Amino acid sequence: MYLGMRLRIPLTFLVVLCLSVAGWADEAWMGLYMKGEKIGYTGAVTSPDKLDGKAVTKSYSVMVLSGTMLGGDLDMKQEITSWISAAGRPIKSVITSTSSGRLTKATASFSAKEIKLKITNGDTTTDKILAIEPTMTLVDDPVTYVLEHRPNAKSTTVHVLDPTTFTLVPTQVKVMGKKKVAVGANEFTADLIQIVDPRATMDAYFTSKGDLVKLTGPFGMEFLPEPKTIAMDLSKRGNVDLAEAAAVKVEKPIENIADLSILSLEVTGLDLAKLPSDKHQTIAKSGSGWTITIHPTTDPHPTSIAKASAAQPAWTKPSMLIPSGNPEMKALAKKVVGGATSVPVASEKLRQHVYSLMRPNTGIGVLRDATEVLKSKEGLCRDHAVLLTTLLRSAGIPARLASGLIYESGAFYYHAWSEAWMGSQWVGLDSTRPSPHLSVGHLKLAQGNVDEAFMFIVLDGAKIVVKGN
């Protein structure tokens, strides 16, 4: 029997790779390594079961990440229990993610046309419905699907429920043929299957019998099959810093970046056609690469909150993790804004409030609802962005999330911030920084609500060269 792989890539501050394993093997385990150092494990147990009187396969999978980020400890655990039909289609899933005492739990019920989700984050419960289009092939395990359809399927696109943003992610699975792969001191000829998620690509190597040899992911991550006791043994956890490992280095340091008004970068190695190109930055194809020109500005035509809200009403409404209609959020936003009626003045008051309110905690690895962030008053950049975006909307200011990278000491690190509609354009607001304006070191990869802003391509393998400033 072969071991199927269920790919999960939740995107947090550093775009941590979370992988849960499932398959038709009764039990399977893998150690998770980065730069040769162990930082976690993943495993699965599958068994026959019954759901609503029908025979199904029950799959329990767990992923544990125990590493270091920005000098602090980061521990995460994700558990997924799924009930799967004989055709490989999910029927029901229960997803639990914990980190630093925080809990997110979701129950997904699948029908022919939709997925009904009940998501509990802290003290907040949200219902969400995802439509399943007739053209979608919905699977619990993309690799198993391709292995079962070989040799007819050399490449296919399936949709998988992402357990962090709770969206349906189109995932391309490619049968690449036989390739040589090194595992320790040994080299094998294996069948390579690529799993191409919109955010990153993973390579899964199998023997001709379908046994997994090795799985590789972004940032030098490797998953290696191990006995359960060895996989779960984290007594010799590595010291690799996940944020440092995920950072994109530049050839030469960018001097005095806070004083620059424009920065031009040449990026090669990835297709960046879907990156936002707007008033903050311009994306252009250049030979075999891309030119990114970052030129953050303030709005030359600022307006009142009332006019901004009327112009962009969709971006004042609540969405997942952004409860802008919450009475507590509305009361706080009103108190902080005071008598200010212009968007720039009011949004800066809110940005300064979040900046002074929040304490850093690099150990929180799960996405959280803004009410929980406000209660704890601590977190990472994404928590800043979720809270600030909620308060902006609660004040009637159109706002959205932005994710990308920020330049620090010779490298670009994954980051998140907010954007507010000022009157004629979106302007970035970063409550992790004392400055009221974004720098040219803020490179944006995605924008929108949680399901859009945290679904961005990671720049693994990209080369960044500074062209000019």
Secondary structure as GFF3:
##gff-version 3
##sequence-region A 1 469
A	DSSP	beta_strand	5	6	.	.	.	ID=ss1
A	DSSP	beta_strand	20	21	.	.	.	ID=ss2
A	DSSP	beta_strand	27	34	.	.	.	ID=ss3
A	DSSP	beta_strand	37	51	.	.	.	ID=ss4
A	DSSP	beta_strand	54	69	.	.	.	ID=ss5
A	DSSP	beta_strand	72	84	.	.	.	ID=ss6
A	DSSP	beta_strand	90	99	.	.	.	ID=ss7
A	DSSP	beta_strand	102	110	.	.	.	ID=ss8
A	DSSP	beta_strand	114	121	.	.	.	ID=ss9
A	DSSP	beta_strand	124	131	.	.	.	ID=ss10
A	DSSP	alpha_helix	142	149	.	.	.	ID=ss11
A	DSSP	beta_strand	155	161	.	.	.	ID=ss12
A	DSSP	beta_strand	168	183	.	.	.	ID=ss13
A	DSSP	beta_strand	186	196	.	.	.	ID=ss14
A	DSSP	beta_strand	201	206	.	.	.	ID=ss15
A	DSSP	beta_strand	212	216	.	.	.	ID=ss16
A	DSSP	three_ten_helix	218	220	.	.	.	ID=ss17
A	DSSP	beta_strand	221	225	.	.	.	ID=ss18
A	DSSP	alpha_helix	228	231	.	.	.	ID=ss19
A	DSSP	alpha_helix	242	246	.	.	.	ID=ss20
A	DSSP	beta_strand	248	249	.	.	.	ID=ss21
A	DSSP	three_ten_helix	257	259	.	.	.	ID=ss22
A	DSSP	beta_strand	263	268	.	.	.	ID=ss23
A	DSSP	beta_strand	281	286	.	.	.	ID=ss24
A	DSSP	beta_strand	289	294	.	.	.	ID=ss25
A	DSSP	alpha_helix	305	311	.	.	.	ID=ss26
A	DSSP	three_ten_helix	313	316	.	.	.	ID=ss27
A	DSSP	alpha_helix	327	337	.	.	.	ID=ss28
A	DSSP	alpha_helix	343	357	.	.	.	ID=ss29
A	DSSP	beta_strand	359	360	.	.	.	ID=ss30
A	DSSP	alpha_helix	370	376	.	.	.	ID=ss31
A	DSSP	beta_strand	378	379	.	.	.	ID=ss32
A	DSSP	alpha_helix	381	394	.	.	.	ID=ss33
A	DSSP	beta_strand	399	408	.	.	.	ID=ss34
A	DSSP	beta_strand	411	421	.	.	.	ID=ss35
A	DSSP	beta_strand	426	429	.	.	.	ID=ss36
A	DSSP	beta_strand	442	448	.	.	.	ID=ss37
A	DSSP	alpha_helix	450	453	.	.	.	ID=ss38
A	DSSP	beta_strand	463	468	.	.	.	ID=ss39
###
